[in-house]
C-alpha cells in the first residue's frame, strides 16, 4: 500500500473529482495518500476520514498514476477492523447479517404513495432467496475469513 | 436469450419497483429470466470493508451458482455487477486465492472456474435487445418529455475493469430513453455520485450530494431522472423528502423512475405490474402523460 502511495505526484485530481471533499472538510484523498506515503498509517486508522468515502470510484478513474485512493481506503478500513480500532457500527452489522442470514437486509413491506403497504407476495414476486444451509454457509465464511 | 437473474440484497428486500418492472418487460423481448437458488449477498458492501477474502468468496459463490446453471449471470444492481467484475479480476490475478476459495466452495458442491458470463442491464437492453426491438414495443411514445439519465458510478467506473458504458461520457441510458420517444441530454453532474453509501455514517453530506444532482436536474428543465441502480433510486426517490428538508428546498420535486418502469409504461403495461405505486417522488403527472398518450 505504501509503495503504491509513494508514486503520488500530489496533483490534486482526486480531491477535485471527490464528491465528499466538497462537503466534508476533513476528507481529502490527496492528503490521505500523502499520509500513507509518509507512513502515518496509525493516524489514519483512527480517523473518521477512512469511513467517509462514497466509493464513487472517480479518484480511481482519474488518478494519472493509477494509485486509486479508493482501494487504499478499503485496505485501511479492513486494517482498522482487524486491529479493533473505532469504526462505524453499521459496517460490521451488515457483515454480521450476511453471516447469519445470507443477506444484508430482510424483505420488508414497502410504503406506497397512497400510504398502503406492499410486500413481495402482494406484488406477485417469488420468495426472497438465501443460502439453503445457513449453518454451512456461516462456517464457510468463517473459514475463508481467516 | 436466457439469463440467471440475481436480485441482490437491496432489490429483493425493498426495491420491488425495479424487480417487478424487470420481470414485466423483459420477457416481451424474448428474454427468459431464471431465478437463482441459494444465492447470498455479493459481499459488497457487507464485506468489502471488513475482510477481502470473505468479499471475494461471496461474489465467487454467486458466480459459481450461475456457472452451475450454465447461464449468463444477470445482476440487477450496479454494486453487485461491479463486485462480480472485481472478484473475477482479483481471482484471475491470484490463482492461489482462487484455489483456496474453491476448496471452501466445495462444501456446498460449487465450483468457481471464472469462465462464466456476466451481463449488466444496460448491456442487455442497449446491446442485446437493441434499438429496433425497443422502438417496436413502444405503444405510448414519451413525446414531449425530457429525462436526465443517471447511470450511477458503478455502472461506468473504473474503466480499467471494463464497465457497461464509458466512464466520462456514458450514453447508453440516454439512447434507451430516446428510443421511447423522450428527450435526453447531458447535464452538469451526470456522472456524479448519489452519495448513498455514506447514508449510515454521514447522512447530511449524502443529502447535500444527492441534492446537488436533483437541483441540476431541475434547473435544466428535465421532467424526471432515470436510473437502473437501486442504491441511487433509494436516495433520489425514497429519500427525496429528506433531501428537500436538508437543502431547505421544499419545492424541489423531481420524479424518479427505474428505466424498466418507464419502458413498461411506454409499452402499455399496467402501472401496478411496474410497481409504480412504490415510487415516493411525484411521478403521477408523468405517468398520466404517458398512459394518457398526450
Boltz contact constraints between the chains, C-beta under 6 A:
constraints:
  - contact:
      token1: [A, 19]
      token2: [B, 193]
      max_distance: 6.0
  - contact:
      token1: [A, 19]
      token2: [B, 209]
      max_distance: 6.0
  - contact:
      token1: [A, 23]
      token2: [B, 205]
      max_distance: 6.0
  - contact:
      token1: [A, 23]
      token2: [B, 208]
      max_distance: 6.0
  - contact:
      token1: [A, 24]
      token2: [B, 205]
      max_distance: 6.0
  - contact:
      token1: [A, 51]
      token2: [B, 201]
      max_distance: 6.0
  - contact:
      token1: [A, 52]
      token2: [B, 202]
      max_distance: 6.0
  - contact:
      token1: [A, 54]
      token2: [B, 193]
      max_distance: 6.0
  - contact:
      token1: [A, 54]
      token2: [B, 195]
      max_distance: 6.0
  - contact:
      token1: [A, 54]
      token2: [B, 197]
      max_distance: 6.0
  - contact:
      token1: [A, 54]
      token2: [B, 198]
      max_distance: 6.0
  - contact:
      token1: [A, 55]
      token2: [B, 197]
      max_distance: 6.0
  - contact:
      token1: [A, 56]
      token2: [B, 153]
      max_distance: 6.0
  - contact:
      token1: [A, 56]
      token2: [B, 193]
      max_distance: 6.0
  - contact:
      token1: [A, 57]
      token2: [B, 153]
      max_distance: 6.0
  - contact:
      token1: [A, 57]
      token2: [B, 157]
      max_distance: 6.0
  - contact:
      token1: [A, 57]
      token2: [B, 158]
      max_distance: 6.0
  - contact:
      token1: [A, 60]
      token2: [B, 158]
      max_distance: 6.0
  - contact:
      token1: [A, 61]
      token2: [B, 157]
      max_distance: 6.0
  - contact:
      token1: [A, 61]
      token2: [B, 158]
      max_distance: 6.0
  - contact:
      token1: [A, 61]
      token2: [B, 167]
      max_distance: 6.0
  - contact:
      token1: [A, 74]
      token2: [B, 49]
      max_distance: 6.0
  - contact:
      token1: [A, 77]
      token2: [B, 49]
      max_distance: 6.0
  - contact:
      token1: [A, 81]
      token2: [B, 50]
      max_distance: 6.0
  - contact:
      token1: [A, 88]
      token2: [B, 201]
      max_distance: 6.0
  - contact:
      token1: [A, 90]
      token2: [B, 200]
      max_distance: 6.0
  - contact:
      token1: [A, 91]
      token2: [B, 49]
      max_distance: 6.0
  - contact:
      token1: [A, 94]
      token2: [B, 46]
      max_distance: 6.0
  - contact:
      token1: [A, 95]
      token2: [B, 46]
      max_distance: 6.0
  - contact:
      token1: [A, 95]
      token2: [B, 47]
      max_distance: 6.0
  - contact:
      token1: [A, 95]
      token2: [B, 50]
      max_distance: 6.0
  - contact:
      token1: [A, 98]
      token2: [B, 41]
      max_distance: 6.0
  - contact:
      token1: [A, 98]
      token2: [B, 46]
      max_distance: 6.0
  - contact:
      token1: [A, 102]
      token2: [B, 40]
      max_distance: 6.0
  - contact:
      token1: [A, 103]
      token2: [B, 9]
      max_distance: 6.0
  - contact:
      token1: [A, 103]
      token2: [B, 41]
      max_distance: 6.0
  - contact:
      token1: [A, 104]
      token2: [B, 9]
      max_distance: 6.0
  - contact:
      token1: [A, 104]
      token2: [B, 41]
      max_distance: 6.0
  - contact:
      token1: [A, 104]
      token2: [B, 46]
      max_distance: 6.0
  - contact:
      token1: [A, 105]
      token2: [B, 9]
      max_distance: 6.0
  - contact:
      token1: [A, 105]
      token2: [B, 13]
      max_distance: 6.0
  - contact:
      token1: [A, 107]
      token2: [B, 13]
      max_distance: 6.0
  - contact:
      token1: [A, 108]
      token2: [B, 14]
      max_distance: 6.0
  - contact:
      token1: [A, 110]
      token2: [B, 14]
      max_distance: 6.0
  - contact:
      token1: [A, 110]
      token2: [B, 278]
      max_distance: 6.0
  - contact:
      token1: [A, 112]
      token2: [B, 277]
      max_distance: 6.0
  - contact:
      token1: [A, 112]
      token2: [B, 278]
      max_distance: 6.0
  - contact:
      token1: [A, 113]
      token2: [B, 277]
      max_distance: 6.0
  - contact:
      token1: [A, 123]
      token2: [B, 16]
      max_distance: 6.0
  - contact:
      token1: [A, 123]
      token2: [B, 20]
      max_distance: 6.0
  - contact:
      token1: [A, 125]
      token2: [B, 19]
      max_distance: 6.0
  - contact:
      token1: [A, 126]
      token2: [B, 35]
      max_distance: 6.0
  - contact:
      token1: [A, 128]
      token2: [B, 12]
      max_distance: 6.0
  - contact:
      token1: [A, 129]
      token2: [B, 39]
      max_distance: 6.0
  - contact:
      token1: [A, 131]
      token2: [B, 38]
      max_distance: 6.0
  - contact:
      token1: [A, 131]
      token2: [B, 40]
      max_distance: 6.0
  - contact:
      token1: [A, 132]
      token2: [B, 38]
      max_distance: 6.0
  - contact:
      token1: [A, 140]
      token2: [B, 104]
      max_distance: 6.0
  - contact:
      token1: [A, 140]
      token2: [B, 107]
      max_distance: 6.0
  - contact:
      token1: [A, 141]
      token2: [B, 54]
      max_distance: 6.0
  - contact:
      token1: [A, 143]
      token2: [B, 104]
      max_distance: 6.0
  - contact:
      token1: [A, 144]
      token2: [B, 53]
      max_distance: 6.0
  - contact:
      token1: [A, 144]
      token2: [B, 54]
      max_distance: 6.0
  - contact:
      token1: [A, 144]
      token2: [B, 57]
      max_distance: 6.0
  - contact:
      token1: [A, 144]
      token2: [B, 104]
      max_distance: 6.0
  - contact:
      token1: [A, 145]
      token2: [B, 51]
      max_distance: 6.0
  - contact:
      token1: [A, 145]
      token2: [B, 54]
      max_distance: 6.0
